[in-house]
């Protein structure tokens, strides 16, 4: 079987892509840190990540939350206890199984996520506006593929509606709404 040729001007080098993503991740971490600055006296970065997971996934069992955050359940429980004490999360009995407890955001926790996300969105938009339209289109396609490969759910539109990067609304399972 003949070896596949890489078209001129394309990147098919895993290391080159990895370097580009690492560089972009430094930029995104800086944007994230700046967006958290307004609430850093109230939540830590790991606590905010937990709030974000609860925001995108909804009411969640502790074990599932720990798994999503890739931490031990005992670590997740300590984080949850701190968020509950601060009024950002609470526990509720699972209506489908009264022996289970679900964790969810409070209104205040939701406000923190919305505030930080709005700050982050504004700063990212300012960066994206500096790109040419074709660069923006290529970036959407590349990041969509990257996010799907990494299993990250699509970010919500302002106001909470999740929208696929190519523009259509998606339901909670990620399916296209009609």
C-alpha positions as CSV (number, residue, x, y, z in Angstrom):
1,X,0.0,0.0,0.0
2,X,1.5,3.4,-0.9
3,X,2.4,5.8,1.8
4,X,0.0,8.6,2.2
5,X,1.5,12.0,1.3
6,X,0.9,15.1,3.4
7,X,-0.4,18.0,1.2
8,X,2.0,21.0,1.1
9,X,1.1,23.5,3.8
10,X,-0.7,21.1,6.2
11,X,0.4,20.1,9.6
12,X,0.5,16.3,10.1
13,X,3.1,16.3,12.8
14,X,1.8,15.4,16.3
15,X,4.6,17.2,18.0
16,X,4.0,20.5,16.1
17,X,0.3,20.3,17.0
18,X,1.1,19.5,20.6
19,X,3.4,22.5,20.8
20,X,0.7,24.8,19.3
21,X,-1.9,23.4,21.8
22,X,0.4,23.9,24.7
23,X,1.1,27.4,23.7
24,X,-2.7,28.1,23.3
25,X,-3.3,26.4,26.7
26,X,-0.9,28.9,28.4
27,X,-2.9,31.8,26.8
28,X,-6.2,30.2,28.0
29,X,-4.9,29.5,31.5
30,X,-3.9,33.2,31.7
31,X,-7.4,34.2,30.5
32,X,-9.0,31.8,33.0
33,X,-6.9,33.2,35.9
34,X,-7.8,36.8,35.0
35,X,-11.5,35.8,34.8
36,X,-11.3,34.2,38.3
37,X,-9.6,37.1,39.8
38,X,-12.9,38.8,40.7
39,X,-14.0,35.8,42.8
40,X,-10.7,34.4,44.0
41,X,-11.4,35.4,47.5
42,X,-14.5,33.2,47.4
43,X,-13.5,30.1,45.4
44,X,-10.3,28.4,44.4
45,X,-9.5,27.2,40.9
46,X,-10.3,23.5,41.8
47,X,-13.5,24.6,43.5
48,X,-14.5,26.6,40.4
49,X,-13.8,23.6,38.2
50,X,-16.3,21.6,40.4
51,X,-18.8,24.4,40.1
52,X,-18.3,24.3,36.3
53,X,-18.9,20.6,36.2
54,X,-22.0,20.9,38.2
55,X,-23.2,23.7,35.9
56,X,-22.7,21.7,32.7
57,X,-23.8,18.3,34.1
58,X,-26.5,19.3,36.5
59,X,-27.2,17.4,39.7
60,X,-24.5,14.7,40.1
61,X,-23.6,11.9,42.5
62,X,-20.4,12.4,44.4
63,X,-18.6,9.4,42.9
64,X,-19.5,10.6,39.3
65,X,-18.3,14.1,40.2
66,X,-15.0,12.8,41.6
67,X,-14.6,10.7,38.4
68,X,-15.2,13.7,36.2
69,X,-12.7,15.8,38.1
70,X,-10.3,12.8,38.3
71,X,-9.9,13.1,42.1
72,X,-10.5,10.7,44.9
73,X,-14.1,10.7,46.3
74,X,-12.8,11.8,49.7
75,X,-11.1,14.9,48.0
76,X,-14.4,15.6,46.1
77,X,-16.3,15.4,49.4
78,X,-14.0,17.9,51.1
79,X,-14.4,20.3,48.1
80,X,-18.2,19.8,48.2
81,X,-18.4,20.5,51.9
82,X,-16.5,23.8,51.4
83,X,-18.8,24.8,48.5
84,X,-21.9,23.9,50.6
85,X,-20.5,25.9,53.6
86,X,-20.0,28.9,51.2
87,X,-23.5,28.6,49.8
88,X,-22.5,27.7,46.3
89,X,-23.7,24.0,46.2
90,X,-26.1,21.8,48.1
91,X,-27.2,18.2,48.5
92,X,-30.5,16.8,47.6
93,X,-32.0,13.3,47.7
94,X,-32.2,11.6,44.3
95,X,-35.9,11.4,43.5
96,X,-35.1,8.2,41.4
97,X,-33.3,6.5,44.3
98,X,-33.9,7.9,47.8
99,X,-30.8,6.2,49.1
100,X,-28.6,8.4,46.8
101,X,-27.6,12.0,47.3
102,X,-27.1,14.4,44.4
103,X,-25.0,17.5,44.5
104,X,-26.1,20.6,42.6
105,X,-25.4,24.3,42.3
106,X,-27.3,26.9,44.3
107,X,-28.4,30.2,42.7
108,X,-25.3,31.8,44.1
109,X,-23.0,29.1,42.7
110,X,-24.7,29.5,39.3
111,X,-24.1,33.3,39.5
112,X,-20.4,32.8,40.1
113,X,-20.1,30.4,37.1
114,X,-22.0,32.9,34.9
115,X,-19.9,35.9,36.1
116,X,-16.6,34.1,35.5
117,X,-17.8,32.7,32.2
118,X,-18.9,36.1,31.0
119,X,-15.5,37.6,31.9
120,X,-13.7,34.7,30.1
121,X,-16.0,34.9,27.1
122,X,-15.4,38.7,26.7
123,X,-11.6,38.3,26.8
124,X,-11.6,35.4,24.4
125,X,-13.9,37.3,22.0
126,X,-11.5,40.2,22.0
127,X,-8.7,37.8,21.0
128,X,-10.8,36.0,18.4
129,X,-11.8,39.4,16.8
130,X,-8.2,39.9,15.9
131,X,-8.3,36.8,13.6
132,X,-9.3,36.9,10.0
133,X,-12.7,35.2,9.2
134,X,-11.0,32.2,7.5
135,X,-8.8,31.8,10.6
136,X,-11.8,31.9,12.8
137,X,-13.5,29.2,10.7
138,X,-10.4,27.0,10.8
139,X,-10.1,27.5,14.5
140,X,-13.7,26.4,15.1
141,X,-13.2,23.2,13.1
142,X,-9.9,22.4,14.8
143,X,-11.1,23.1,18.4
144,X,-14.4,21.2,17.8
145,X,-12.4,18.2,16.7
146,X,-10.0,18.6,19.7
147,X,-12.8,19.0,22.2
148,X,-14.7,16.0,20.8
149,X,-11.5,13.9,20.9
150,X,-11.0,14.9,24.6
151,X,-14.7,14.3,25.5
152,X,-15.4,17.9,26.6
153,X,-19.0,19.0,26.3
154,X,-19.8,22.0,24.2
155,X,-19.8,25.3,26.0
156,X,-23.1,27.0,26.7
157,X,-24.2,30.2,24.9
158,X,-24.8,33.3,27.0
159,X,-28.1,32.6,28.8
160,X,-27.4,28.9,29.2
161,X,-28.3,27.3,25.9
162,X,-25.7,24.9,24.7
163,X,-24.9,25.4,21.0
164,X,-22.7,23.2,18.8
165,X,-19.8,25.3,17.5
166,X,-21.3,25.2,14.0
167,X,-24.4,27.0,15.3
168,X,-27.2,24.5,16.1
169,X,-28.7,24.1,19.6
170,X,-28.0,20.8,21.3
171,X,-30.0,19.0,24.0
172,X,-28.6,17.7,27.2
173,X,-27.4,14.5,25.6
174,X,-25.6,16.5,22.9
175,X,-28.1,15.6,20.1
176,X,-29.1,18.2,17.6
177,X,-32.4,19.9,18.3
178,X,-34.8,20.2,15.4
